[in-house]
Amino acid sequence: MSFVRIQNLTRRFGEVLAVDRLSLEINEGEFFTLLGSSGCGKTTTLRMVGGLEKPDAGEIYLGERCIVSHRQGIFVKPERRDMGMVFQSYALWPHMTVFENVAYPLKLRRMKRPAIREKVLAALEQVGLAGLEERPATALSGGQQQRVALARALVFSPRVLLLDEPLSNLDANLREEMRRELKALQRRVGVTVLFVTHDQMEALSLSDRIAIMNRGRLEQLGAPEEVYYRPMTPFARDFLGKVFALVGKIVEANDEGFQVTLKDLAAPPFRVRGSCPALEGAGTTGKEVMVAIRPEQIALSNSAADGKRNVLPVTLQACQFLGDRYEYTVAVGSESRVLTTPASQPLKPGEKIYLELDPESITLWPTA
Protein backbone atom coordinates (compact mmCIF):
# COMPACT_ATOMS: atom_id res chain seq x y z
CA MET A 1 0.00 0.00 0.00
CA SER A 2 1.28 3.52 -0.83
CA PHE A 3 2.68 5.58 2.04
CA VAL A 4 2.32 9.03 0.45
CA ARG A 5 -0.52 9.34 -2.04
CA ILE A 6 -1.09 12.37 -4.25
CA GLN A 7 -4.34 12.56 -6.21
CA ASN A 8 -5.11 15.08 -8.97
CA LEU A 9 -2.99 17.76 -7.32
CA THR A 10 -3.33 21.15 -9.04
CA ARG A 11 -1.75 24.54 -8.36
CA ARG A 12 -2.08 27.78 -10.29
CA PHE A 13 -0.16 31.04 -9.97
CA GLY A 14 -2.34 33.52 -11.83
CA GLU A 15 -2.55 32.32 -15.42
CA VAL A 16 0.30 29.84 -14.96
CA LEU A 17 -0.68 26.21 -14.31
CA ALA A 18 2.31 25.09 -12.22
CA VAL A 19 1.01 21.60 -11.32
CA ASP A 20 -1.64 20.01 -13.50
CA ARG A 21 -3.72 17.17 -11.96
CA LEU A 22 -0.67 15.28 -10.74
CA SER A 23 -1.17 11.82 -9.20
CA LEU A 24 1.65 9.82 -7.56
CA GLU A 25 2.09 7.04 -5.01
CA ILE A 26 5.27 6.76 -2.89
CA ASN A 27 6.10 3.59 -0.97
CA GLU A 28 7.28 3.49 2.62
CA GLY A 29 11.09 3.62 2.89
CA GLU A 30 11.43 4.63 -0.76
CA PHE A 31 13.82 7.23 -2.16
CA PHE A 32 11.46 8.90 -4.63
CA THR A 33 12.62 11.71 -6.91
CA LEU A 34 10.79 14.45 -8.80
CA LEU A 35 13.02 15.30 -11.75
CA GLY A 36 12.59 18.07 -14.27
CA SER A 37 13.82 21.40 -15.56
CA SER A 38 13.13 24.75 -13.88
CA GLY A 39 9.44 25.62 -13.89
CA CYS A 40 8.18 22.05 -14.34
CA GLY A 41 6.30 22.06 -11.01
CA LYS A 42 8.51 19.76 -8.96
CA THR A 43 9.31 22.20 -6.13
CA THR A 44 5.71 23.41 -6.00
CA THR A 45 4.62 19.77 -5.59
CA LEU A 46 7.13 19.25 -2.77
CA ARG A 47 5.95 22.43 -1.02
CA MET A 48 2.33 21.29 -1.24
CA VAL A 49 3.26 17.93 0.30
CA GLY A 50 5.12 19.76 3.09
CA GLY A 51 2.31 22.23 3.70
CA LEU A 52 4.13 25.35 2.48
CA GLU A 53 1.72 25.80 -0.45
CA LYS A 54 -2.02 25.19 -0.64
CA PRO A 55 -3.30 23.38 -3.75
CA ASP A 56 -6.17 24.64 -5.85
CA ALA A 57 -7.47 21.09 -6.23
CA GLY A 58 -6.56 17.55 -5.27
CA GLU A 59 -5.73 15.50 -2.19
CA ILE A 60 -2.65 14.28 -0.33
CA TYR A 61 -2.62 11.28 2.03
CA LEU A 62 0.03 10.18 4.51
CA GLY A 63 -0.79 6.55 5.09
CA GLU A 64 -4.55 6.42 5.72
CA ARG A 65 -4.65 10.01 6.96
CA CYS A 66 -5.82 12.75 4.59
CA ILE A 67 -3.60 15.79 5.21
CA VAL A 68 -4.82 17.90 2.27
CA SER A 69 -8.17 17.95 0.50
CA HIS A 70 -9.33 21.03 -1.33
CA ARG A 71 -12.77 19.50 -1.84
CA GLN A 72 -13.24 18.64 1.86
CA GLY A 73 -11.52 21.75 3.17
CA ILE A 74 -8.77 19.77 4.92
CA PHE A 75 -5.33 21.36 5.38
CA VAL A 76 -3.09 19.98 8.11
CA LYS A 77 -0.49 22.52 9.25
CA PRO A 78 3.14 21.81 8.27
CA GLU A 79 4.29 21.18 11.84
CA ARG A 80 1.62 18.49 12.26
CA ARG A 81 2.46 16.49 9.15
CA ASP A 82 5.40 14.60 10.72
CA MET A 83 7.71 15.63 7.86
CA GLY A 84 11.24 17.01 7.92
CA MET A 85 12.50 19.32 5.18
CA VAL A 86 15.90 20.42 3.89
CA PHE A 87 15.89 23.53 1.72
CA GLN A 88 18.25 24.43 -1.10
CA SER A 89 19.75 27.21 1.06
CA TYR A 90 19.85 24.96 4.21
CA ALA A 91 18.09 27.81 6.17
CA LEU A 92 20.33 27.56 9.25
CA TRP A 93 20.16 30.24 11.92
CA PRO A 94 23.56 32.00 11.86
CA HIS A 95 23.33 33.23 15.47
CA MET A 96 22.92 29.66 16.79
CA THR A 97 25.40 26.87 17.35
CA VAL A 98 25.15 23.54 15.57
CA PHE A 99 23.48 22.05 18.66
CA GLU A 100 20.92 24.86 18.88
CA ASN A 101 20.04 24.60 15.19
CA VAL A 102 19.44 20.85 15.41
CA ALA A 103 17.59 21.14 18.74
CA TYR A 104 15.13 23.75 17.51
CA PRO A 105 12.40 21.31 16.25
CA LEU A 106 12.53 19.47 19.58
CA LYS A 107 12.17 22.69 21.58
CA LEU A 108 9.09 23.54 19.54
CA ARG A 109 7.69 20.17 20.61
CA ARG A 110 8.43 21.08 24.28
CA MET A 111 10.70 18.10 24.82
CA LYS A 112 12.71 18.02 28.06
CA ARG A 113 16.37 19.03 28.02
CA PRO A 114 17.93 15.61 28.73
CA ALA A 115 15.91 14.04 25.90
CA ILE A 116 16.79 16.92 23.56
CA ARG A 117 20.50 16.49 24.22
CA GLU A 118 20.32 12.75 23.66
CA LYS A 119 18.45 13.09 20.36
CA VAL A 120 20.60 15.95 19.04
CA LEU A 121 23.86 14.14 19.74
CA ALA A 122 22.49 10.99 18.11
CA ALA A 123 21.40 12.94 15.01
CA LEU A 124 24.81 14.61 14.71
CA GLU A 125 26.45 11.20 15.03
CA GLN A 126 24.26 9.92 12.17
CA VAL A 127 25.41 12.67 9.82
CA GLY A 128 29.09 12.55 10.80
CA LEU A 129 29.24 15.76 12.89
CA ALA A 130 29.86 14.32 16.35
CA GLY A 131 31.99 16.72 18.41
CA LEU A 132 30.98 19.84 16.48
CA GLU A 133 27.83 20.64 18.44
CA GLU A 134 29.21 23.86 19.99
CA ARG A 135 30.52 25.32 16.73
CA PRO A 136 28.72 28.35 15.29
CA ALA A 137 26.73 27.26 12.24
CA THR A 138 28.51 29.89 10.11
CA ALA A 139 31.93 28.40 10.97
CA LEU A 140 31.19 25.23 9.00
CA SER A 141 31.92 24.35 5.39
CA GLY A 142 29.11 24.02 2.85
CA GLY A 143 29.05 20.24 3.17
CA GLN A 144 28.98 20.43 6.97
CA GLN A 145 26.14 22.97 6.89
CA GLN A 146 24.18 20.60 4.69
CA ARG A 147 24.71 17.84 7.26
CA VAL A 148 23.43 20.14 10.02
CA ALA A 149 20.28 20.77 7.97
CA LEU A 150 19.84 17.02 7.51
CA ALA A 151 20.32 16.38 11.23
CA ARG A 152 17.74 19.05 12.07
CA ALA A 153 15.25 17.48 9.64
CA LEU A 154 15.81 13.99 11.07
CA VAL A 155 16.15 14.74 14.79
CA PHE A 156 12.44 14.27 15.57
CA SER A 157 12.22 11.01 13.55
CA PRO A 158 9.84 12.23 10.80
CA ARG A 159 7.91 9.77 8.70
CA VAL A 160 8.87 11.61 5.49
CA LEU A 161 11.98 13.60 4.58
CA LEU A 162 11.51 16.32 1.93
CA LEU A 163 14.67 17.43 0.10
CA ASP A 164 14.54 20.46 -2.20
CA GLU A 165 17.70 20.55 -4.38
CA PRO A 166 19.93 20.10 -1.28
CA LEU A 167 23.14 19.44 -3.27
CA SER A 168 22.94 22.27 -5.79
CA ASN A 169 25.11 24.72 -3.79
CA LEU A 170 28.04 22.31 -3.44
CA ASP A 171 31.02 22.04 -5.76
CA ALA A 172 31.26 19.03 -8.08
CA ASN A 173 33.54 16.87 -5.92
CA LEU A 174 31.62 17.53 -2.70
CA ARG A 175 28.31 16.96 -4.49
CA GLU A 176 29.46 13.49 -5.55
CA GLU A 177 30.61 12.69 -2.00
CA MET A 178 27.34 13.91 -0.50
CA ARG A 179 25.30 11.84 -2.97
CA ARG A 180 26.90 8.70 -1.58
CA GLU A 181 26.49 9.84 2.02
CA LEU A 182 22.86 10.85 1.52
CA LYS A 183 21.96 7.48 0.03
CA ALA A 184 23.75 5.60 2.83
CA LEU A 185 22.06 7.76 5.48
CA GLN A 186 18.61 7.16 4.02
CA ARG A 187 19.22 3.41 4.03
CA ARG A 188 20.41 3.47 7.66
CA VAL A 189 17.53 5.59 8.92
CA GLY A 190 14.88 3.95 6.70
CA VAL A 191 12.98 7.20 6.23
CA THR A 192 10.78 7.78 3.18
CA VAL A 193 12.37 10.49 1.00
CA LEU A 194 10.76 12.81 -1.53
CA PHE A 195 13.66 14.44 -3.38
CA VAL A 196 13.52 17.28 -5.90
CA THR A 197 16.28 17.90 -8.44
CA HIS A 198 16.96 19.08 -11.97
CA ASP A 199 20.22 17.08 -12.06
CA GLN A 200 19.87 13.81 -14.00
CA MET A 201 22.96 12.25 -12.38
CA GLU A 202 21.60 12.89 -8.88
CA ALA A 203 18.25 11.36 -9.79
CA LEU A 204 19.71 8.28 -11.46
CA SER A 205 22.24 7.53 -8.70
CA LEU A 206 20.03 8.17 -5.65
CA SER A 207 16.52 7.08 -6.54
CA ASP A 208 14.50 3.93 -6.18
CA ARG A 209 12.00 5.50 -8.59
CA ILE A 210 11.95 8.70 -10.62
CA ALA A 211 8.98 10.80 -11.69
CA ILE A 212 9.95 12.96 -14.67
CA MET A 213 7.88 16.14 -14.76
CA ASN A 214 7.28 18.57 -17.61
CA ARG A 215 5.00 21.62 -17.55
CA GLY A 216 3.29 20.48 -14.37
CA ARG A 217 2.52 16.98 -15.62
CA LEU A 218 4.01 13.54 -15.18
CA GLU A 219 5.97 12.44 -18.27
CA GLN A 220 7.19 9.06 -17.02
CA LEU A 221 7.52 7.13 -13.77
CA GLY A 222 9.83 4.20 -13.12
CA ALA A 223 13.13 2.86 -11.82
CA PRO A 224 16.26 4.74 -12.98
CA GLU A 225 17.27 2.06 -15.51
CA GLU A 226 13.73 1.94 -16.88
CA VAL A 227 13.27 5.65 -17.52
CA TYR A 228 16.80 5.99 -18.93
CA TYR A 229 16.88 3.03 -21.29
CA ARG A 230 13.14 2.71 -22.03
CA PRO A 231 11.79 6.26 -22.32
CA MET A 232 8.08 6.55 -23.00
CA THR A 233 8.02 10.08 -24.41
CA PRO A 234 10.39 12.26 -26.49
CA PHE A 235 10.84 14.61 -23.51
CA ALA A 236 11.91 11.76 -21.20
CA ARG A 237 14.26 10.44 -23.90
CA ASP A 238 16.01 13.76 -24.48
CA PHE A 239 16.01 15.13 -20.92
CA LEU A 240 17.76 12.16 -19.32
CA GLY A 241 20.82 11.94 -21.55
CA LYS A 242 22.38 12.11 -24.97
CA VAL A 243 20.80 10.32 -27.92
CA PHE A 244 22.40 9.00 -31.11
CA ALA A 245 19.66 9.43 -33.69
CA LEU A 246 19.22 8.64 -37.40
CA VAL A 247 16.26 8.95 -39.75
CA GLY A 248 14.89 5.74 -41.27
CA LYS A 249 11.82 4.04 -42.69
CA ILE A 250 10.09 0.91 -41.40
CA VAL A 251 10.00 -1.72 -44.15
CA GLU A 252 8.67 -4.59 -42.03
CA ALA A 253 6.89 -4.95 -38.69
CA ASN A 254 5.99 -8.24 -36.98
CA ASP A 255 5.92 -9.91 -33.56
CA GLU A 256 9.73 -10.07 -33.51
CA GLY A 257 10.18 -6.33 -34.01
CA PHE A 258 10.92 -4.03 -36.93
CA GLN A 259 13.15 -3.89 -39.99
CA VAL A 260 14.29 -0.33 -40.73
CA THR A 261 16.24 1.14 -43.64
CA LEU A 262 18.36 4.20 -42.86
CA LYS A 263 17.80 7.32 -44.93
CA ASP A 264 20.59 8.19 -47.42
CA LEU A 265 22.82 5.38 -46.11
CA ALA A 266 23.79 2.28 -48.07
CA ALA A 267 23.44 -0.12 -45.17
CA PRO A 268 21.34 -3.31 -44.91
CA PRO A 269 18.04 -2.90 -42.99
CA PHE A 270 18.50 -2.61 -39.25
CA ARG A 271 16.73 -5.00 -36.89
CA VAL A 272 14.95 -3.37 -33.94
CA ARG A 273 13.66 -5.38 -30.99
CA GLY A 274 13.52 -2.63 -28.37
CA SER A 275 10.38 -1.18 -26.87
CA CYS A 276 8.79 1.40 -29.16
CA PRO A 277 5.71 2.63 -27.26
CA ALA A 278 5.26 5.70 -29.47
CA LEU A 279 4.64 3.45 -32.50
CA GLU A 280 2.38 0.76 -31.08
CA GLY A 281 -0.79 0.27 -33.09
CA ALA A 282 0.11 3.06 -35.50
CA GLY A 283 0.14 1.14 -38.81
CA THR A 284 3.88 1.33 -38.93
CA THR A 285 5.03 -0.22 -42.25
CA GLY A 286 6.30 2.50 -44.58
CA LYS A 287 6.42 5.06 -41.75
CA GLU A 288 9.38 7.43 -41.45
CA VAL A 289 10.91 7.19 -37.97
CA MET A 290 13.75 8.35 -35.79
CA VAL A 291 16.13 5.50 -34.91
CA ALA A 292 17.42 6.36 -31.42
CA ILE A 293 19.93 4.75 -29.06
CA ARG A 294 22.05 5.91 -26.13
CA PRO A 295 25.64 6.54 -27.38
CA GLU A 296 27.17 4.32 -24.70
CA GLN A 297 25.15 1.37 -26.05
CA ILE A 298 26.99 1.52 -29.39
CA ALA A 299 30.03 -0.71 -29.87
CA LEU A 300 32.92 0.74 -31.93
CA SER A 301 35.48 -1.33 -33.81
CA ASN A 302 38.12 -0.95 -36.53
CA SER A 303 36.68 -3.74 -38.66
CA ALA A 304 33.27 -5.12 -39.57
CA ALA A 305 32.73 -8.53 -37.99
CA ASP A 306 31.25 -11.14 -40.33
CA GLY A 307 27.62 -12.08 -39.74
CA LYS A 308 26.82 -9.13 -37.48
CA ARG A 309 23.61 -7.15 -37.95
CA ASN A 310 23.08 -3.44 -37.42
CA VAL A 311 26.65 -2.49 -38.38
CA LEU A 312 27.14 1.00 -39.74
CA PRO A 313 30.43 2.16 -41.38
CA VAL A 314 31.39 5.75 -40.48
CA THR A 315 34.43 8.03 -40.69
CA LEU A 316 36.03 9.38 -37.53
CA GLN A 317 36.34 13.15 -37.95
CA ALA A 318 37.64 14.35 -34.58
CA CYS A 319 38.29 13.20 -31.04
CA GLN A 320 38.56 14.80 -27.62
CA PHE A 321 40.24 13.25 -24.58
CA LEU A 322 38.09 13.81 -21.46
CA GLY A 323 40.13 11.89 -18.89
CA ASP A 324 38.08 8.75 -18.32
CA ARG A 325 36.75 8.64 -21.88
CA TYR A 326 37.11 9.83 -25.45
CA GLU A 327 34.44 11.83 -27.24
CA TYR A 328 34.37 11.14 -30.98
CA THR A 329 32.72 13.07 -33.79
CA VAL A 330 31.86 10.72 -36.65
CA ALA A 331 30.56 11.37 -40.17
CA VAL A 332 27.37 9.41 -40.85
CA GLY A 333 26.60 10.06 -44.50
CA SER A 334 26.51 13.85 -44.86
CA GLU A 335 25.86 14.46 -41.16
CA SER A 336 27.92 14.35 -37.95
CA ARG A 337 27.17 12.55 -34.70
CA VAL A 338 28.96 12.40 -31.31
CA LEU A 339 29.90 9.18 -29.48
CA THR A 340 31.86 8.33 -26.34
CA THR A 341 34.12 5.37 -25.56
CA PRO A 342 36.28 4.40 -22.56
CA ALA A 343 39.79 5.89 -22.47
CA SER A 344 41.11 2.36 -23.08
CA GLN A 345 39.77 2.48 -26.66
CA PRO A 346 41.70 5.25 -28.48
CA LEU A 347 41.04 5.82 -32.19
CA LYS A 348 42.60 8.23 -34.71
CA PRO A 349 40.83 10.91 -36.77
CA GLY A 350 40.44 9.94 -40.42
CA GLU A 351 39.97 6.24 -39.66
CA LYS A 352 37.03 4.30 -41.02
CA ILE A 353 35.30 2.61 -38.10
CA TYR A 354 32.19 0.50 -37.60
CA LEU A 355 29.30 1.09 -35.23
CA GLU A 356 27.25 -1.82 -33.97
CA LEU A 357 23.80 -0.90 -32.65
CA ASP A 358 22.22 -3.44 -30.30
CA PRO A 359 18.73 -4.38 -31.65
CA GLU A 360 17.36 -4.59 -28.08
CA SER A 361 18.58 -1.08 -27.22
CA ILE A 362 17.18 0.84 -30.20
CA THR A 363 13.91 2.72 -29.85
CA LEU A 364 11.86 4.11 -32.73
CA TRP A 365 9.96 7.38 -32.70
CA PRO A 366 7.68 9.19 -35.17
CA THR A 367 9.49 12.03 -36.93
CA ALA A 368 6.41 14.25 -36.75
Secondary structure, DSSP 4 states (H G I P E B T S, - for coil): --SEEEEEEEEEETTEEEEEEEEEEE-TT-EEEEE--TTSSHHHHHHHHHTSS--SEEEEEETTEEEEETTTTEE--GGGS-EEEE-TT----TTSBHHHHHHHHHHHTT--HHHHHHHHHHHHHHTT-TT-TTSBGGGS-HHHHHHHHHHHHHTT--SEEEEESTTTTS-HHHHHHHHHHHHHHHHHH--EEEEEES-HHHHHHH-SEEEEEETTEEEEEE-HHHHHHS-SSHHHHHHSS--EEEEEEEEEEETTEEEEEETT---PPEEE-S--GGGTTS--TT-EEEEEE-GGGEEEESSPPTT-SSEEEEEEEEEEE-SSEEEEEEEETTEEEEEEEETTS---TT-EEEEEE-TTT-EEEE--
